[in-house]
């Protein structure tokens, strides 16, 4: 629904047309309402201009049914707009389970992407057409924002958090990628391209790039280099929580509460281990805050997730 207007980006994702339909509906409605109100202003300004013979002696009247009607109609319109937008928002929050996951790291002033096979890209992102793609975002320094106008998707990359954005590109081509959050003096230069390829061409491109260490493989190396395996390894004599199958599972805490071991919990356990202490264990783990940067955090999280399938989410709480 681009209407052929040059200043609108092309629709190149599965959700783009739905977003545009909502946008143009809102635009048409607000234009019509604004035109109606402006017409009333002009009409009465002319009718009651100074020196006109318009009757100004009429009594002021009040119509309760009219007031109720315009209040109810306005409320219903607001609910429809909210519901429409909420449906689109919820669609964006639930990616398909078979989506291709790519790690994205924003830093002044560039985007770094890492594919499941270990292939790396700087300010370029290659994806297959017709395949759901999740970009797991982190920021090395300040808030950045991953924005591909042609896909109608935008998501902030926030320091200290992992955020996600997903899309299905349905038109092969090359599309602009921007940082949509002011992030410093060279913010305007923090851009790149998303190249959408046929699946066969994408597979060939991956082959040309060569197979590198995956995030999880690098995470395992870092896990050992930091000494984490000394306490959490299978052969460890130190009593520490078993991390096999940890991701997505409920974790019992020493305060009688239970939390889910998601990205947030794993990140906090590394940087601030005394925040949420697993039940039955002493709080002896040191903090790695300042010792692990965001790129390394992505590696560690990928490794911890690789220790268990998502199906482990329904198993017994970690003790």
N, C-alpha and C positions, 0 to 999 in steps of 0.2 A: 504493500500500500504506500509506496514511495511517491506516487502521483507524478513522477517524472520531474520533480522539483530539484534543480541542481544542488541546492544547499542541504538536502537531506542525504545521509549516507545510504548505501544499498542495504537491502535486507538479506543477510547472509547466514542467519541461524534459525533454528526451529522456533524460537520464541519471538523473533524480531517482528513478524507481522502482527502478532497479538499485542505487543507493546505499542506498535504504531497505531493499531485500531483504537486502543484506549486513548492514546495521545490525540489523534485527530478528532475523536468523539468529544473529548474535553475541549479541544480548541474550537470546534464548531459550536458547542453549547455555550461556551463563554463568549464567543464572538456574537452569537445571536442575542444572548442576554445583554451584553454590553451595548449592542446596536439598539435594542429595544429601550434600554434606560437612557441612552444618549438622545434618542428620538424624542422621548418624553421631556427631557430637559430642554431641548431646542424648541419643541412645540409650546411648552408653557412659558419659556423665556420670550417667545414672540407674542404669544397671546396676551401676556400680562406685562408687556414692555411699557415703559413710561409713556403716558399720553394716549394709550390704547383705550378703546371704549368697552373693554371686557367688563362684565358684571363682577364686581368685587363685594357684593352685599350678601351673597348666599351664606347660609349657616353652615358651620362645620358639622359634618356627620361622621359617625363611626359605625362600621359594619363588623360585628363580631364574627359572623360566618366567613367573611372575606379574610379577616386576619387569621382565623384558624386554618382556612384553606391554604393560604400561601405559606404558613408555617409548616403544615403537614407535607405539602408538596416539596418544599425545600428540604425538609428532613429526609423524605424518601429518596430524593435525588442524591443527597449526600451519602445515604446508606448504599445506594446502587454503585456509586463511584468508589466508595470504600471497599465494598465487597468485590468489585471487579479487580481493583488493584491488589487486594489481599489474595485473590486466587492466583494471580500472576506471580506474586511474591512467594507464595507457598510452592508453586511449581518450580521456582528457582532454588528453593531450599532442599529439594529432594531429588538428587541425581540418581540415575539408574545404577544398579548394583554392579553392572559390568563395565562401568566407565573406565577409561584410560586415565590414570593419575599421573600428573606431571608436577614436579616441585618448582615453585617460582620464588625467587628471592629479589626483593627490591632494595636498592642501595644507591646512594648519591654517586652518580646519576645514571643508573643503568638497570636493566632487568636481566637476571640470570635464570635460565630454565634448565631443568635436568629431567631427561626422559627415563622411563623404567629400566631401559637397558644401559643407562649410564651416560648416554650421549648428552653433551652440554651445548647450550646456545647462549649467546649474548645479544640482547635486543632483537632476537629473531625467535619465532616459535612455529614449528612445523607440526601440523595436526592432520589426521585423516578426515575426509569428508564423510558425513553420515554417522560418525562415531561420537558418543558422549565423552567429553574430556573434562576432567576435574583439574583445576590448577590450585594446588595447596600453597597459599601465599604466606610469606614471612617478610619482615623488614629488618635490615641490618642496622638502621640508624633512626630515621624519622618516619612519619606516616607517609606512605605512598598510596596510589590508587590505580589499580589495573583496570584499564578502560579500552574496550574495543567497540567503537560506535556502530560498526556494521553488524555486530552481534547483539547490540543493545544490552550489554552486560558491563557492570562496574562494581568493583569490590576493593575496599581499603586493605592495604597490607600494613599491619599495626605492630610496632615493636613489642616484643614480649607475648605475642599471641599468634596462633595459627588460624588463618581464615581460609575460606574456600569459595571458589566461583566455578560454575560449570556451564557448558554450552554444547550444542550440537551444530557444527558448521555444515550447512547444506548446499553451499555454492563454492566450488573450487575457485581459488583466486588468491589475491594478496591484499591484506587489509591492515589499515593503520592500527597500531597499538600506542596508547598514550599513558602517561602518568597524569591523573586528573586531580591531584592534590598538590598544592604548592609545597615544594620540598627543599627550597634553597635557590641559590643564585643561578644554577644551571638547570632549573626545573624544565624550562622549555625544550631542552635538548634530550630529556629523558623520554624518548619514544622508540618505536621499533615497528616491526611488521609481524603479522600472523599469516603464514602461508598455508592455505588449505589445499590438500592434495588428494588424489584418488588413493584408495587403500594400497593398491599395488605400487604406486609411485612412492607413497610414504614408507612402505616396507623397504623399497630399494634405497631410499634416502637414508634410512636407519643403517642399512648394510654398508653404505659408502662411508658413513660417519665412524663406523667401527664400534665394537662392543667395549665399553669401559666398565669400571667398577660401579655397581649400583649404589644408591644412597644407603641401602641397608648394609651392603658389604663395607662401605666406608664407615658406617655407623658402628659396625662390629669391631673394626680396627680401633676406632676411637674409644669404644667401650672398654677395650682391653688396655689401651694406652693410658687412659685416665685411672686405671686401677679398679674399675667398677666390677670386673669379673672376679676380683679377689674376694668380694663379699657375696655377690649375686650369682657367681658361676656355679655349675652343677657340682664341681668338686670342692667347693669352698667349705672350710670348717667354721667360718663365721656365720652366725645365725642371722640371716637377712631374708627378706621376702623373696620367694621364687618368682621370677619375672616371666617364666614360660606361660603363655596364655593370658598375660595380664591385660592386654589391650581390649577394651570393650567390656570387661568383666566388672561386677560390683566388688568393691574393696571395703572390708569392715575396718573402721577406725577405732582408736582407743577411747574416743569420746562417745561410743555407742552409736555413732552415725555410720551411714554407708554412702559411698560415692562411686560413680562410674569412672573407670580408668580410661578417660578420653585424652585427647591432646592436652587439654588444660591441666588435668591431674598429673600426667607424666612430666609436663614441663615444670610445674610447681614442685614436684618431687625431686627434680634435679637441681633447681635453683634455690628452693626454699623447703628443704626436706622436713623441717620441724613444723610446717604449717598444718599438714594432715598426716598423722602418724598411724601406720598400720597397726591394728590391734595385735598385741602379743609380742611386739618388738620394741627394743629400746631406741630412743632418738639419738643414735650415734653417728648417723651419716653426715659428712660435711657438706656444706653448700658449694656448688660449682658456679655460683653467680660471679661473673667477671672472668671466669676461666673458659667458658664455652660461648662462642658467638652464635648468631642466628643460623649461619650456614651449618655449623657443627651441630646445633640443636636439631635441625632438620634431619641430619644423618642419624643422630641418636634415636629420634622418634621413629624414623623409618625402620631402624633395626629392632626396636622394641615391638613395633607392630608386626614385623615379620616373624616374631616368635610364636604367633598364634593366628589362626584363621578367625574371621569375623564370627563364625559360628560359635566361638567360645563365649560370646556375650551372654549366653543363657546358662552358663555353668555356675557352679557353687561360688559363693563369695571367697575372695582371697583372705587367708588367715595369716 
